[in-house]
Amino acid sequence: MTQINENYLKLKAGYLFPEIGRRVKAYSEANPNQRIIRLGIGDVTLPLAPTIVNAMVDAAKEMGTSSGFHGYGPEQGYSSLLQKIIEHDYTKRGVTLSEDEVFVSDGSKCDCGNIQEIFSLDSKIAVVDPVYPVYVDTNVMAGRTGEVKESGHYANIVYMPATEANSFEPDFPKEKADIIYLCYPNNPTGMVASKARLTEWVNFAKKTGSIILYDSAYEAFIQDPAIPKSIYEIPGAKEVAMEFRSFSKTAGFTGTRCAYLVIPKELKGKTSKGEEVSFNSLWSRRHTTKFNGVSYITQKGAEAVFSPQGQIEIKEQIAYYMENARLIREGLSASGYSVFGGQNAPYIWLKTPRNLKSWEFFDELLNKAQIVGTPGSGFGPAGEGYFRLSAFGKREDVISAIERIQKM
Ligand SMILES: *Cc1c(COP(=O)(O)O)cnc(C)c1O
C-alpha cells in the first residue's frame, strides 16, 4: 500500500466546530421550543451590496458575448483590479507598490496555508496563542512541527501567549523564529496593534532576520484612525513582511471568494549557500504554476468594492457589524463581564466568569441563555478561560442575546 503523509496524524482532531455542533444539536433536541441565538460564527450575514451584485451580473452577461468572453485570465489577477487595490489600499496611505507585488487569489485562508511552501522545512514558526488555527495546522501538515504535547502545544513551534496579563500584546518570541505570524485586528481576541508596537515588530524582525506574515483580513473594521491598516505604513516593513488581505470580511465575499497577497520585491530569503532570493519571484512561480486565477466575474465584483458607491455600501455594512459589537461589549460590561476587543474588530473576547473553563461557560451560556459562542481554548492553550462572541449576527439577535445574558 502507498504510504501516507504521517504529519496529518499529528493534527489534533478537527475538534472545535464539530464539538460545538454536537452540543448545540443535543441541546435543541432536548429543548425543541427554545430559540437558539448563534454568536459563534466567523462568517458575515448581510447580503452582498447591490453595486457588487450589479457588477457581477454585468460581467456574467459580458461573458455570454463573443466580444466580452474571457477564458483563462492572468494568474496574478486582472490589471484593472490590481490597480484599484494598489491605489485604494496602499497609495492613499503613502505606500507605493507595483502590480507584480500583488497576487489576487481565491482566499486568504488558502494564501496563509500555501505560503509555507516557499520556506525551508527547517524554518521555525512563531504564533500568537490564541491563534487562527490555519497558521499552525498547515505547518503541522508540512512537517515543520513535532507532536502535540499534553499542554496542547506542538513541539517545535514558538508560542507567544496573549492574555489579560500582558494586555493581549504578545512579547517577541523567546527563541529564534524564522517566520512570525501576526494577525491585526486579531481573530479571536479583537485586539489591534498600535503604530508604535508594529514599529517594534518590524525592527525586531530586521534585527533577528525573521519575516513577518501579516494577516490584515479585518483592517476594514479599524475605527481609530491612529491604528495602521497595513504593516507597510511602518518604514522598512517591505524588507521584512508579507501582507494578506481578503474581500471576505471587508465586503461580504466569504461565499464569493477573492483575496490578495502582497509580497514586496525587497523581501528576501537565502539559500543554504547564503545567496539572496526574492520571495516575490518564488511566490510568482508557485502561484502561476498551481493557480489559474480568480474568475473574471468575481474580480469584477471585487473591483466594484472600490467604486465610490461600492465604498458607501460596504462602509454601511461594517458600521452595522460594529454597532453590534458595541452593543455586545457594553451589554456584557454592564452585566459585570470583563470584555476585550470589539472596538476595532468584529470580535469580542471575554473572560469567563468565576474562573470557569471555556467549555464550562459554553455549556452555561447554551443552557441558561440559549446562546452559542466559541470557547477560547479552541484557539490555543492560552485561550482557556476566555470566550469569543462575534458581531456578525443580526441586530435583533444581538439585542435579545444581551437581554438574556443580563437575566442570567
Ligand atoms: C476570515 C479570515 C480570513 C479570510 O479568509 P478567506 O479565505 O479570505 O475567506 C483570513 N484570516 C483570518 C484570521 C480570518 O479570520
The ligand as a Gaussian input file, in Angstrom:
#p B3LYP/6-31G(d) Opt

LIG

0 1
 C      -11.799000      35.133000       7.825000
 C      -10.335000      35.194000       7.945000
 C       -9.520000      35.252000       6.805000
 C      -10.107000      35.314000       5.413000
 O      -10.165000      34.078000       4.811000
 P      -10.733000      33.916000       3.342000
 O      -10.173000      32.593000       2.907000
 O      -10.206000      35.051000       2.515000
 O      -12.232000      33.903000       3.417000
 C       -8.150000      35.350000       6.973000
 N       -7.598000      35.381000       8.212000
 C       -8.347000      35.337000       9.312000
 C       -7.687000      35.419000      10.635000
 C       -9.736000      35.221000       9.222000
 O      -10.472000      35.164000      10.334000

